[in-house]
Every structure is written in structure tokens, then in C-alpha cells.
Amino acid sequence: MKVPFVDLKAQHAAIRNQVDSAIASVIGDTAFVGGKYVDEFEKNYASYCGTKYAVGVSSGTSALQLALLAMGVGPGDEVITAANTFIATAEAISHTGATPVFVDMDPVTFNIDVAGIEKAITDKTKVIIPVHLYGQPADMDPILEIAAKHSLLVLEDAAQAQGARYKGKRCGCFGQAAAFSFYPAKNLGAYGDAGAIVTDDAAYVETIRLYMNHGRRSAHDHAVIGFNERLDGLQGAILNAKLGALDEWNKMRRDAAGRYNDLLAGLNVQTPKAGADVEHIYHLYVVRVRDRDAVRSALGEKDVASGIHYPVPVHLLDAYKGLGLGKGSFPVTEQAAGDILTLPMFPHISAEQQQYVAECLAEIVGKKG
Ligand SMILES: *Cc1c(COP(=O)(O)O)cnc(C)c1O
């Protein structure tokens, strides 16, 4: 048997007709950039998240960057975020001219260690970006409390958490704004790059729409030096066609995670833990194992694909050498980087495929005890 890391073909087959007719409509209307299909998706996505507004943009990275611009972040400011995240979170901060300030991760949930946030706050801090990593919501109540106490803004990096819930409410409605990625492999994936910002703040929406469209106020009137970070009509229409199935697909991922938890219970691997009060949607199913690299290549030999999210923490990447943060700066994140392993996870993964992954792992790592 062969188990791919992600297989989106079954998902596409389930919605082929809706997607085909969505694409045909966009082409028929030549609504290629922005337009009514994007407007419709924005309305539906805001209502799905429980926010007043959504703005479709070109990627999750541009969503983060535009939201930070709307929050007034710029040179001289500091933005606190998780050490254990994808580089895009830090890139968005850096491209505003601000400096990313990392906080180590909680060893159980892999999300930002809330106790570390307050220690990282200086008089330059403007925003906290909690990342709902792997599809598990960060512990938002204490984060919002710290933010309120220090008059900071909160931008959720919800790129991996479309539809995930914290205390019954969807990710995206906790901070002043939230950024989503619809990269094809994300829980809600476009057929290309796409992203969105959700917020209740009309002034943010106005600033974001200005910056994402060349700073354009009207035809030839450009108020600021902006960007081209608009959402395609095709992506808007496809996202609209897929949104209705998101909850079902997230449930399929949660069921698959439950099956993995049972199958792997007796083995020498540490399975993921969901915090209290959260509905984890398992964008990624991440375990911890000894001799990770050897386990990973042995799995590969048995045709089981796997990943590492992320093998080198952002502060140790060449791109972020300039921050001067050496090894030992964030020990919990650095240790995890050495032993985390992401197993195949997608809504349509079959029980047989998971059974095979577990059998292979049992052979490689053995039983507990
Ligand atoms: C995917 C991702 C992003 C970036 O999204 P793109 O659409 O790829 O630009 C940002 N943050 C996190 C945590 C992500 O997983």
C-alpha cells in the first residue's frame, strides 16, 4: 500500500460538479479579479466565522501583512508571535518594517506559551499574533486578557484553523482581526494561492482594500504606495463552492485523528493532545518520536509519506540570522523541532491507510514499555 502525505483527489471528486460550474460562471462573466464571486465568498466566509467582514486577498501571507498595516504596525514596532510557526508569520511582520519577537511554545499543545508573552512585552510592542498551529486554537482567553491589560492588539494567524472552535466560537472572531490562508492543502483550500482577513472593524477593511489594490481610491487616484494582493474571481468562486463542505471535512479529519490516537496508543510515539475547550481540526497530525529522521526514512521505504512542521525554527533560519537569536533561545521549540513527525492526514484518508501507517510504525518504533 502507498499512503500519500495529502491526497486532494477524492475531495475534488466529491465536489467536481459544483467546482466545474463555478469556474464556468466566472469565465462566462469574465469576473477574473475581484468581482461578484469574490464579494459572495467574502459575505459567506464572514458569516461562517462569525465576524462582520471578510476581505479576500491573494494569500495567507498577504492577509497577515495587510492586517498588520491596518493595525498601524510599522518600523520601530515589535510584534510578538510564536517561535513555533511557519516563516510566513514572521515575514509579514518584517515586511511592515516591524521586528518579530518570538515566544517559546507550550510543550503539550505546541501553541504559544501564554506565560511567556508578558515577559516579551516592551514599550515598543503593538500586536500579539497567536498562531492556531496544526489546527488547534491557541488559548485565547488569557491572551486577550494580557492584550487588554497592556493595550495591545491581537491578530490571529488562523492559516491552519478554518472552522476550528475555541469555547464554542470559531477561530477568527477573537482578535481585532484574523488572517486565513487558502493554500490548496489547507483545510479550506483554493485551487491556487488565496487568503482572507476577517474582522469587525470597518476602518481596517477600508485600509486593507486600499493597500491590496495599489493604494487606489478611484480610477487614477492613488492615496498610498500599495500592493497587488487581490483575490482572483476563480478562487473566490471555488472557495464558495467548497465552503459548504468544510465542517464535514473537518469532522472527517477529527475522526481520522481519533483513529490514529487509538491505533498508536500502545506504541513508542507521543500522540497529539488537544487542550480543554478546543475543537482541534487537525490540519496536521503531529506525533513525537525518538530517532525521528531514521523513523521517517523507514516509513518512506514502506511507501508512507510524512512531513516535519517545522524542522528548523524560524529564529534559526538563515533568513532570520539578523535577529541574532542563537541556539538555546527557545529550547522547547528547538527540542520539538528534532522529534516531531507529521503523519499523512486529509479528510478522505481511509481507515485501511491509517491501519497500514500504524502497522509500519509498530514495526519501526515498537511497543511501549
Ligand atoms: C500557510 C501558512 C501561512 C501562509 O499562508 P500562504 O497562503 O501560504 O501565504 C501563514 N501562517 C501559517 C501558520 C501557515 O500555515
PDBQT file of the ligand as one rigid body, heavy atoms in Angstrom, charges set to zero:
ROOT
HETATM    1  C1  LIG A 401       0.183  28.544   5.289  1.00  0.00    +0.000 C 
HETATM    2  C2  LIG A 401       0.534  29.459   6.408  1.00  0.00    +0.000 A 
HETATM    3  C3  LIG A 401       0.731  30.849   6.235  1.00  0.00    +0.000 A 
HETATM    4  C4  LIG A 401       0.863  31.476   4.873  1.00  0.00    +0.000 C 
HETATM    5  O1  LIG A 401      -0.167  31.279   4.020  1.00  0.00    +0.000 OA
HETATM    6  P1  LIG A 401       0.077  31.347   2.416  1.00  0.00    +0.000 P 
HETATM    7  O2  LIG A 401      -1.299  31.302   1.871  1.00  0.00    +0.000 OA
HETATM    8  O3  LIG A 401       0.897  30.169   2.051  1.00  0.00    +0.000 OA
HETATM    9  O4  LIG A 401       0.769  32.638   2.135  1.00  0.00    +0.000 OA
HETATM   10  C5  LIG A 401       0.913  31.645   7.347  1.00  0.00    +0.000 A 
HETATM   11  N1  LIG A 401       0.928  31.117   8.587  1.00  0.00    +0.000 NA
HETATM   12  C6  LIG A 401       0.788  29.788   8.803  1.00  0.00    +0.000 A 
HETATM   13  C7  LIG A 401       0.800  29.290  10.199  1.00  0.00    +0.000 C 
HETATM   14  C8  LIG A 401       0.591  28.928   7.726  1.00  0.00    +0.000 A 
HETATM   15  O5  LIG A 401       0.459  27.612   7.941  1.00  0.00    +0.000 OA
ENDROOT
TORSDOF 0
